[in-house]
Amino acid sequence: MKTVSAPHSAQQLHAIDDDECRLFREAAELAGRKWTAAILLSLARGAERFSEIHASIEGISDRLLAARLRELETQGLVTRTVVPSTPVQIRYGLTPSGGELITILQPLVRWAKRSGAREAASEQEPAD
């Protein structure tokens, strides 16, 4: 890709080559997968056990949570620690990369709040 002009401003974005574009797409798809942000946020808020994570995310099934945790572990965003006790305990946590992703997503949340606030305000304005 070459330099792109933003239609809403005169700002120029830096040149993005094909490899960077592919990496961006893969990262955005991972971060945007259903439940990923909720799981990472649950871990960031201190949940460690499967049951704690599950209880903090309304609507996620056990099976899907287990699959997504495995995926996030494979991607290096989540750690899984087996605590040798009776019964054996499994604890999850954020890796530094997972914590970084949560930090990176915060501006997106702020944007969504602003965007949502504008939409709600425009819906309440009387029509001429």
Disulfide bonds with the S-S distance in Angstrom:
none
